[in-house]
Amino acid sequence: MVMLTLSRYEWLRARFGWLTGAFLVGYAIARTTGEFFREPDVFLGFLAGGVTMGQLLCIPMLLGGLWLILRTR
């Protein structure tokens, strides 16, 4: 629903990469939040600092999304 609303703005669609960046940031935040409520993988468990592998893998996705958003300015 958020992406549909954002895609209706012509000035956002004109900024190449902005909508993709917004999707990546939103997905990384949602996935990190979801990782708090699921069991960590049996063969990995919790990693350093009490984070799971899924949370660690969301960091590059979040950074990539932010880079795309900031690059369009």
C-alpha positions as CSV (number, residue, x, y, z in Angstrom):
1,M,0.0,0.0,0.0
2,V,2.9,2.3,0.8
3,M,4.6,1.7,-2.5
4,L,1.3,2.2,-4.4
5,T,0.9,5.6,-2.7
6,L,4.4,6.6,-3.4
7,S,4.2,5.6,-7.0
8,R,1.3,8.0,-7.6
9,Y,3.6,11.0,-7.2
10,E,5.1,12.0,-10.6
11,W,8.1,13.8,-9.0
12,L,9.1,10.5,-7.2
13,R,8.7,8.4,-10.3
14,A,10.9,10.9,-12.2
15,R,13.8,10.3,-9.7
16,F,15.3,7.1,-11.0
17,G,16.0,4.7,-8.2
18,W,13.9,6.4,-5.5
19,L,11.1,3.9,-5.4
20,T,13.4,1.0,-5.5
21,G,15.4,2.5,-2.6
22,A,12.2,3.1,-0.6
23,F,11.2,-0.5,-1.2
24,L,14.5,-1.8,0.0
25,V,14.5,0.4,3.1
26,G,11.0,-0.6,4.0
27,Y,11.6,-4.3,3.4
28,A,14.8,-4.2,5.5
29,I,13.0,-2.6,8.4
30,A,10.0,-5.0,8.2
31,R,12.3,-8.0,7.9
32,T,14.5,-6.9,10.9
33,T,11.3,-6.4,13.0
34,G,10.1,-9.8,12.0
35,E,13.4,-11.4,12.9
36,F,12.8,-10.3,16.5
37,F,9.8,-12.7,16.8
38,R,11.2,-15.8,15.1
39,E,13.6,-18.5,16.3
40,P,17.1,-18.2,15.0
41,D,18.4,-20.9,12.7
42,V,19.3,-24.0,14.7
43,F,22.7,-24.4,13.1
44,L,23.6,-20.7,13.6
45,G,21.8,-19.6,16.7
46,F,22.4,-16.0,17.9
47,L,25.5,-14.3,16.6
48,A,27.6,-11.7,18.4
49,G,25.5,-9.1,20.1
50,G,22.4,-11.3,20.1
51,V,21.5,-10.6,16.5
52,T,20.4,-13.3,14.0
53,M,21.8,-13.9,10.5
54,G,18.6,-12.4,9.0
55,Q,19.2,-9.2,10.8
56,L,22.8,-9.0,9.7
57,L,21.8,-9.6,6.1
58,C,19.3,-6.7,6.3
59,I,22.1,-4.2,6.9
60,P,23.4,-4.2,3.3
61,M,19.9,-4.1,2.0
62,L,19.1,-1.0,4.2
63,L,22.4,0.7,3.2
64,G,21.7,0.0,-0.5
65,G,18.3,1.4,-0.3
66,L,19.5,4.5,1.5
67,W,22.2,4.9,-1.1
68,L,19.7,4.8,-3.9
69,I,17.5,7.3,-2.2
70,L,20.3,9.7,-1.5
71,R,21.8,9.3,-5.0
72,T,18.7,10.7,-6.6
73,R,19.1,14.1,-5.0
